[in-house]
Each structure stands twice: as C-alpha cells, then as structure tokens.
C-alpha cells in the first residue's frame, strides 16, 4: 500500500513520474524501429524466504485507550497459522503461483504473543518509522526473539503487525516496506533486516485485507513496484487499480448502476471491498494475481512466453489467459504481448504497452472487478526503464469498420476516475488505437477450448485512421 522511507519520504516517488497522467504528454511521434528495445529484467533466481512474524502492541494509554482487535484477529496464533499455510489460498502459495514456483516461503517463525512497545501510540506517532521498527525489534528481543536467520543476506523478511495504525495514519489500512534501513544494534549484535510494518486493519473491514496487504508488501521485498491508475494525480489512493496485487491490494472498486432512459440524477455506486471475496465465510481478503508485466520483468516468464513487437510490424498472435492451462508452444501461444512505442526524437524512452488476458476465478483472480462472466484483455502502458505500469482505461468508444474503437487521446478522461470498470477491458470486436504512434490492437476472437484470444497487432502499417473531434 503506502510505502514510506524511514525519513518520511515516499519509496515509490519515481523522479520521472511527471510524465504519467493523461495525453498529450503520452503522445510520441512515430518512428521506424526494427526490433524492440531491450528493457532490463531482474535476474530470475529461486528465492526461499525466511519469515519472522512479530505482533507489536502499543503501550497502554489510559487517557487515549486504543480499540481491541476483534476476535479472532486479536490472537497472534490465528494470524501466524495463516502465514504458515502452503495451500491455496495462502501467502506462500500466492507467490509460488505468481513466480512459477521460483519464490517460496521456506520457513515461518511467529512469536506466539503480543510484545509491548515502550511508547504509547500518541507518543510514537510523532517519531519516524525507523523508531517504530526499533521499538518493535527491541521489544521482541527482550522476549528472547533472535533475528539470526532472518537477515537480508538469508532472504529474511521481518513482518511486524501492530495493534493500531502506523505513525499517525488516521484512517484506512496500511502496510509499509522499509528497505535499506540502517543496521539495527540490538543487544550486542548488529542485524541488517528488511522489515515490513502492517497496521491493525481488523476493525475496519469485514473480512480484513491483512493477507492481501502482506502479499503486496512481500511483492516489494521481491523487487516489484506499484502499478497505477491513470487518475493517480491528487488522489488519496494513487495506485487505484484492482487488477493487480501491486496496486490496490484490497480489491476496492465501485460498481456503477446501468443508466436507463428514465434515470434521473446520478445513482450512487455500490462500493466493493475485498473484491468478490467479501462473503461472511471468508476470514481474509485474498489478493488478485500480479499483472503479466511484473512476472515478465522479474524473469518468471520464459522468453517463449512473450511476443515482442517492434515497428514496423503486422502480426496475428494467440494470447493465452494467465494462469490457465500451460501454453501450447507448438501453437505459438503467448502469455503476454509487448509492443514497443517508437522512441521520441529527442531521446529513447523505451516505453511500451503490454497486453494480457485475465479470467474471473482463475487462481487468485476471484476478486477481479469484472462484471461479466467471460475472459478479458487488459492493456498497460509501461513508462521508461523505470517499470512504472499504468492501466489503460478509456471509456469513450466509437464504431469503425465493425469494431468498437477506443483512442488513446481519451485515456484518463473518465469523470468517475474509475480504472476498474468496463473502460479497462477489451473484448472480441474491440480495438485500441494509439493514433500518434500508429499502434492498433484488434481483439479478433476468443477460443474457450484453448483459452486463447486471437489478437491482430499493427504497428507502423496503416495510415492514421480518421480522428474523432476530441483527438484533433
């Protein structure tokens, strides 16, 4: 969720993020490019994480007492038992599934009780996040907990769960990954740890998104950044996309009623939290799958899993639904399409689009904000080598040559600022056009037997189509 450095600055404050947002800053002139420009990916390697889970309670404050987490979440053993699971749905199973078995949780140790901090919430909220890390670590050490085996060099992750909010964050759930903090001197030993702090969220949501937030923060430990809504500027929750565990991990989205001819006024949307897991039988929100780009950049896809398209190109590609049956390489099926955007004249920015297919209910995608019972296409724009992924959400449509067309000039203009509605998905007989770069993506059809879409990609092949008035 909200990632904060020890000095209070945002971990995800990319220096190049000024170019994010809506056109015209996304317009780039077309220019021939024979092959895609390589974008660095992380070196794929097996990671067996060792997790230490601590439950840290602020010192009792008789003047401003804190609420007690409701049952069963006030019991550390209940939460630790969920962390130790390896079946579906669980933290270990989630990241193993996203990585194709390359990431696993090898060991979990959870201290079986709350450890009490020396300071009250009212006192500690005025200090830095680093102080909170040290307070929790020191309290655990006083109970005999050792950090040996859970240091960064041992693929260690220290999860710190708190019984209230973190550092004066007055509302909403929150998780914080604190990378590269100074070494902690506890007792006479120096430890280099990667702590994840998670606030009490049990009292706010039913069921609570504690597992989703933990999965999101572990994704940061694995080197993944956020994906974003195109409406992120000025929003209290800048990530906003419920299509990805590395964006809105809670699965928050709005369902807007279908307007009829007799509708008056603006109907209020139905707010969904926890995706479609929000039933009384669920004890935790379950995260949605990671988008294809994160798996690609982490090296979890094989090279044969991705079709890379440069300019000029004209290709018909079979795109497999993520987390369905294994791809048929003899049929040249792919899990992801990457379309390089021709570079600007002034510099090579190495931006590109990714195309993936998702299906409601596939593995961890039970919480997708899909209101139709069929597979869908998602498009993300990846900015620069920074790896900033923005979901493409275009609500305005036009008819052209038998296709329902959406132009990139209308990206980010949804007055409802909702990246989780029908504007973010593409279906059969729909087309995406980036009119300034001469990129066209047609969804020709879907085969339910093979679970593949047929996608027609045209880059630098066509005269620019007639532009609607708003794109002139």
ZIZIQUI-V303017 format. One record per residue. PHI is phi in whole degrees, 0 to 359 (999 if undefined). D_FIRST is the distance of its C-alpha to the first C-alpha in Angstrom with 2 decimals. Layout:
phi=[PHI/PHI]
d_first=[D_FIRST/D_FIRST]
This chain:
phi=[999/274/256/231/284/297/274/94/276/281/297/263/280/296/297/263/284/298/278/285/127/242/305/270/293/269/285/227/289/292/205/299/212/291/227/298/282/298/245/302/244/291/292/293/204/293/233/252/279/249/249/250/251/239/239/250/246/297/301/303/234/295/280/232/294/268/292/271/304/285/292/266/282/282/262/304/295/294/293/295/295/290/294/275/290/236/268/280/264/205/298/296/296/300/285/295/292/295/264/66/86/274/239/219/265/280/206/230/241/236/295/281/212/290/253/269/283/282/248/281/298/298/279/288/294/268/256/281/297/298/299/293/299/295/302/293/297/294/297/291/298/294/264/93/282/252/262/297/91/241/278/302/294/257/56/274/227/254/268/245/262/247/274/202/291/257/47/75/287/278/207/79/289/203/227/223/261/247/281/57/286/300/303/266/259/237/68/247/239/260/238/248/236/246/275/241/255/231/278/296/236/291/275/261/227/233/284/285/271/297/288/297/294/299/298/300/291/296/301/295/302/281/101/271/260/286/252/235/279/290/255/293/298/77/270/294/240/287/279/78/269/271/271/211/301/269/239/276/294/283/71/281/198/247/256/266/297/288/280/248/296/262/291/241/74/246/298/285/285/271/273/248/240/77/57/257/269/280/246/293/277/265/262/218/290/253/290/284/300/286/293/299/300/297/292/295/290/278/80/276/269/283/305/286/278/236/262/256/240/257/233/275/207/215/219/251/233/268/251/276/296/302/64/265/299/304/293/265/293/293/268/60/283/230/267/208/246/246/244/290/274/308/293/296/294/279/194/267/268/55/277/201/259/240/233/219/242/230/220/302/97/288/53/266/269/292/264/299/278/261/260/232/270/201/295/222/257/244/236/238/258/255/268/60/279/290/79/279/257/237/290/275/234/230/267/282/233/221/270/204/52/83/243/268/252/233/262/293/296/263/293/75/251/292/297/276/51/243/277/244/250/293/292/263/238/239/235/304/68/241/223/251/231/263/291/274/247/56/249/231/235/250/266/280/183/224/253/291/286/270/56/230/267/259/242/258/250/234/232/66/249/237/295/307/292/303/269/293/304/290/258/290]
d_first=[0.00/3.83/6.18/9.58/12.95/15.60/17.43/14.81/14.21/11.14/10.88/10.37/13.24/15.58/19.11/20.18/17.72/20.51/21.90/19.08/19.79/22.94/26.47/28.77/26.64/26.09/29.84/31.45/35.16/36.30/37.78/39.14/37.17/38.84/36.05/32.25/31.01/29.34/25.68/24.73/23.09/22.03/24.98/24.74/25.39/25.23/22.68/23.36/20.65/21.86/19.50/20.31/18.70/19.41/19.27/19.56/21.16/21.79/25.51/27.21/27.85/30.90/30.43/26.81/26.27/22.85/22.61/23.09/20.60/22.57/24.34/23.65/20.25/22.05/23.65/21.97/24.27/22.85/19.29/20.84/23.06/20.19/18.83/22.42/22.96/23.64/24.55/22.76/20.21/18.72/16.25/19.22/20.61/17.43/17.13/20.91/21.16/18.78/20.70/24.13/24.67/23.86/20.95/21.78/21.13/24.55/24.45/22.57/23.97/22.72/24.59/26.04/25.67/23.74/24.47/25.10/23.88/26.60/24.95/24.09/20.80/22.72/23.80/20.76/18.43/20.66/20.29/17.95/15.08/17.68/20.02/17.75/17.51/21.28/22.04/20.43/22.06/25.34/25.41/24.94/27.59/29.97/29.79/30.84/27.57/27.86/25.24/27.76/26.66/22.94/22.97/21.47/24.92/24.99/21.69/20.49/17.03/16.94/14.60/14.93/14.50/15.47/17.54/16.00/13.30/12.49/14.69/15.64/12.49/14.75/12.99/10.33/8.24/5.95/5.48/6.85/8.97/12.26/14.40/18.03/18.53/22.25/24.17/24.36/27.97/28.34/31.95/33.84/31.37/28.80/25.64/23.15/19.93/16.33/14.52/11.18/10.78/9.72/10.97/13.59/12.47/15.83/17.63/15.55/15.51/18.23/17.43/14.25/11.15/11.29/12.30/9.77/6.85/9.46/10.30/7.06/7.31/11.01/10.74/9.92/12.86/14.86/14.50/12.39/10.60/8.64/10.98/11.57/13.55/16.89/16.51/13.57/15.99/16.16/13.66/11.52/8.64/9.54/8.17/10.06/11.65/12.16/14.25/11.84/9.64/7.98/7.32/7.12/7.13/8.94/11.69/12.31/15.29/18.67/22.09/24.69/28.28/30.83/33.07/36.79/39.84/40.32/36.80/36.87/34.07/30.39/29.32/26.07/23.50/22.56/18.91/17.45/14.61/14.07/15.89/19.45/18.92/19.29/22.78/24.35/25.02/21.45/20.00/16.43/14.26/14.64/12.28/13.96/15.52/14.36/16.16/19.49/18.70/16.32/19.16/21.67/20.30/19.80/23.43/22.97/25.19/28.85/30.47/32.43/29.33/28.60/31.01/30.87/32.63/34.04/36.49/39.04/38.34/39.21/37.93/37.64/34.82/34.10/30.35/29.41/26.77/23.91/24.38/27.83/31.04/31.40/32.41/36.14/36.76/40.37/39.26/36.94/33.83/30.45/26.79/25.66/27.52/26.81/28.72/29.19/29.44/32.68/32.10/32.75/36.15/34.96/32.62/31.07/27.42/26.99/24.80/25.07/24.17/23.13/24.42/23.51/24.65/22.74/24.28/23.18/23.50/23.60/22.12/18.50/18.87/20.16/17.25/17.73/18.44/21.98/24.74/27.51/28.69/29.03/27.24/25.69/25.11/21.88/22.12/19.62/20.67/19.80/20.43/22.52/22.23/18.80/17.37/15.33/15.43/15.94/17.00/20.56/21.15/24.78/26.39/29.86/32.31/35.91/38.59/40.18/42.55/41.40/37.68/35.00/33.69/30.59/30.76/27.98/29.42/27.97/24.40/21.93/24.68/23.67/24.31/21.88/19.04/18.05/17.02/17.29/21.03/24.19/23.85/21.34/23.74/27.17/30.04/33.66/35.74/32.86/32.51/30.05/31.80/30.69/33.97/33.84/33.41/35.56/32.98/33.62/31.94/33.92/32.98/36.49/36.03/34.49/36.32/35.18/37.28/35.66/32.28/32.46/32.28/34.92/33.49/35.79/34.49/36.59/35.85/38.56/41.05/41.64/42.89/40.14/40.22/41.35/38.60/37.90/38.77/35.21/34.80/38.09]
